[in-house]
Amino acid sequence: MFINTRIYCKIIDRFNLSIIILILFLSFISLNSQRKWTIFYSSMIEIRNKNNNIIDYISKTEQYLLNEIEHQNNIKKTNPDDLIYLSKIKRKKTTNLLSLVAKKMIKGFDDGSYQRGY
C-alpha cells in the first residue's frame, strides 16, 4: 500500500511539473505575441499620424492653388500700349583729381621697382 501511494505521488508530481512547464511555455509564447502585436500597433498609429499630416498638407496646397486661381482673374494682362518707356540720361563719369594723382604715384613706384643701377 505504501509503495502504491509513493508511485501515485511520483506520477502526480510529474504531472504537476509538466503542467507548470506547459504553462510557462505558453505564457512565453503569449508574451512574445503580445510584444509583436504592440510593435505592430505602435507602427500603425505612427502611420496613421503621418497620413493625417499628409492630408493636412494636401488640403493646404489645394487651398493655396484655389486662391491663386481666384486671384488670376483679377490680374490684368498687359500689352505694349500699356507700357511706358522712359529715356535714361547717361551720366558722365566724374573723376577725382586726388585719385588720379594717387594712381600715377602708385604706377611710378611700380615702374621704379624694376629699375636697377644708379
Summary of the structure (lengths in Angstrom):
residues: 118
radius of gyration: 47.3
end to end distance: 140.6
largest distance: 140.6
contacts: 183
relative contact order: 0.03
helix: 76%
strand: 0%
